[in-house]
Amino acid sequence: MNIIVPMAGRGSRLRPHTLTTPKPLVKVGGKPIVQRLVEDIARISDEKINEIAFIIGDFGKQVETDLLEIASNLGATGKIYHQTEPLGTAHAVHCAKESLTGPVIIAFADTLFKADFTIDPNVDGILWVKQIDDPSAFGVVQMNDEGHIIEFVEKPKEFVSDLAMIGVYYFKYGEKLKEEIDFLIDNDIIKGGEYQLPDALRNLTQKDYIFIPGEVDAWMDCGNKKVTVETNQRILDFDHADGINNVQDHENKNSVIIQPCFIGKNVKILNSIVGPNVSIGNNTVVNNSIIKNSIIGEESDLSNLNLKDSMIGNKAEVNGGSQDLSVGDFTKMDL
């Protein structure tokens, strides 16, 4: 089975953190979002992962190297494809058309999830969905009496369904999806200036391909700073419940760590209280501070702070104050 991960978006809602780091490589619980995504799929899938294809923008050679290493560590072949124009979800998948062969999972690198990942061999596809209170901001699915998905509605203004698509899909025949996306592009079938994946899915269902919903226990967004911090908290809770030790070798002087936390390598925590729900990247120094429910990057220096619900980037220097902050990489601040 192949995994295809579209991740070329700019992540503008997560700025300033995505000005220097592509959003799928922003870390929650000490790992890049995209790494957690493919590791979770590989761990809960019964099928061997042969190939992981990443569809990216102009992220640079180091990012490509890091992504190929993520695939290699899972025993899969990594491939890099580029989407140079933001022409929609179907176009993004089409950029990896060479990998649309055999069983395929498509997972957009915007969210993380916990789900039942059992693959029913008697269906043509599975779309993982989550029941939500307000479906008007999401793409939703409608089903018939047999529990098969028959329609896809993007951001419905009137209620049609409360089952939102989370951006994770399984296709028994990747080649069939490719044919439908080819049809959209060849015939210039565009909505809102983009080629939409639900249009290809609708064509398949109209040809009697059977799609069913997959059950999702937890759906975690990483679209902006607030929800990314919340996702960090949930990931740390999940890891802690699973008995995963996220505290690595570090220096601790006269300080308290309240679990769950992720503490990276060579971190120095001096005269401080850290946690709960805090992730601190490698080689960061925290001095005379109280930090709760926050994400702190690598090689940063924090002093005399009282932080909560904050994101601090890499190589940042922040001194003094009691704030809810969103501070990008290489920033220096005296509050």
C-alpha positions, 0 to 999 in steps of 0.5 A, spaced: 500 500 500 502 507 498 501 513 502 500 520 499 501 526 503 499 532 500 502 538 504 504 544 499 500 549 502 503 555 505 500 555 512 498 562 513 494 561 519 499 559 523 504 565 521 509 567 524 511 559 525 510 557 518 514 563 515 521 559 516 518 552 517 512 548 512 506 547 517 507 540 516 514 540 519 511 544 525 512 540 531 507 537 536 509 533 542 516 533 539 515 531 532 513 534 526 506 533 524 507 530 518 511 524 521 506 523 526 501 522 521 504 517 517 507 513 523 500 513 526 497 510 519 503 505 519 502 503 526 495 502 525 494 499 518 494 491 517 497 492 510 505 493 509 507 500 507 511 500 500 511 507 498 510 514 502 509 520 497 510 527 499 507 533 495 510 539 497 511 546 495 518 549 494 521 547 501 528 546 500 533 540 499 533 539 507 526 538 508 526 533 502 531 529 505 528 530 512 521 527 509 525 521 505 528 519 512 521 519 515 519 514 510 525 510 510 525 509 518 518 506 516 521 501 511 518 505 505 520 508 499 520 515 499 518 520 493 517 527 493 513 531 488 512 538 487 505 542 487 507 549 484 500 552 484 495 552 489 490 549 484 486 544 489 486 538 492 484 534 486 490 537 483 495 536 489 493 528 489 494 528 481 501 531 482 503 524 485 499 520 479 505 515 479 504 513 486 496 512 484 497 505 483 494 499 487 491 500 494 492 507 496 491 512 502 491 519 501 492 523 508 492 531 508 497 533 513 493 538 516 490 534 522 492 528 526 487 523 528 485 517 532 481 512 528 479 505 527 483 503 521 480 496 519 480 496 511 474 492 509 476 488 503 469 488 500 469 496 499 472 500 494 474 506 499 473 508 506 473 516 508 474 517 515 469 522 518 467 525 524 461 527 527 461 535 529 456 540 531 457 545 526 458 542 519 458 549 515 465 550 515 467 543 512 466 538 507 461 533 509 458 526 506 451 523 505 449 516 506 444 512 503 440 507 508 445 501 506 451 506 510 454 507 503 456 514 501 453 517 496 454 525 496 459 530 498 457 537 500 462 542 501 461 547 506 453 546 506 449 553 508 443 548 510 444 542 514 445 536 510 449 532 514 454 532 520 459 527 518 465 532 516 471 529 512 477 529 516 482 529 510 484 521 510 481 517 504 483 509 502 482 507 495 482 500 493 484 502 486 488 508 486 488 507 478 481 509 478 481 515 482 487 517 477 482 516 471 477 521 475 482 526 476 484 526 469 477 527 467 477 533 471 483 536 469 482 534 462 475 537 461 477 543 466 472 542 471 473 547 476 470 550 482 472 556 486 478 556 481 480 549 484 480 542 482 476 539 487 477 532 490 470 531 492 468 531 484 472 525 483 469 521 489 462 523 486 464 520 479 466 514 482 460 513 487 455 514 481 459 509 477 457 504 483 463 504 487 462 503 494 465 508 499 463 507 507 465 512 512 471 510 517 470 511 525 474 517 528 475 517 535 479 524 535 480 529 530 486 534 532 487 540 528 493 544 526 491 550 522 492 556 527 496 557 533 490 556 538 488 549 535 495 547 535 497 548 542 490 544 543 493 539 539 499 538 542 496 538 549 492 532 546 498 528 543 502 529 550 495 526 553 495 520 549 503 519 549 502 519 557 496 514 557 500 509 552 506 510 557 511 513 552 517 517 556 517 524 552 522 526 557 529 526 554 536 527 557 536 534 560 539 539 566 534 540 571 536 545 577 531 547 582 525 545 577 519 541 577 516 538 571 509 537 571 507 531 566 505 530 561 510 534 557 515 533 552 522 535 554 528 534 548 535 533 548 540 538 552 534 542 555 536 546 561 530 548 566 533 552 571 529 555 577 522 553 573 516 550 573 514 547 566 507 543 565 503 540 564 502 540 557 508 543 555 513 541 549 520 544 549 525 542 543 532 540 543 538 545 546 533 550 549 534 554 556 528 555 560 530 560 566 526 562 572 520 561 569 513 558 569 510 555 563 504 551 562 500 548 555 505 551 550 510 549 545 517 551 545 522 550 539 529 548 539 535 552 541 531 558 544 532 562 551 526 563 555 527 567 562 523 570 567 516 568 564 510 566 566 507 563 559 500 559 558 497 557 551 503 560 547 508 558 541 515 560 541 519 558 535 526 556 534 532 560 536 528 565 539 530 569 545 524 572 550 525 575 557 520 577 562 513 578 562 506 574 563 503 573 556 499 568 551 505 569 546 506 567 539 513 568 537 516 566 531 523 563 529 529 568 531 525 573 534 528 577 540 523 580 545 524 583 552 517 584 555 
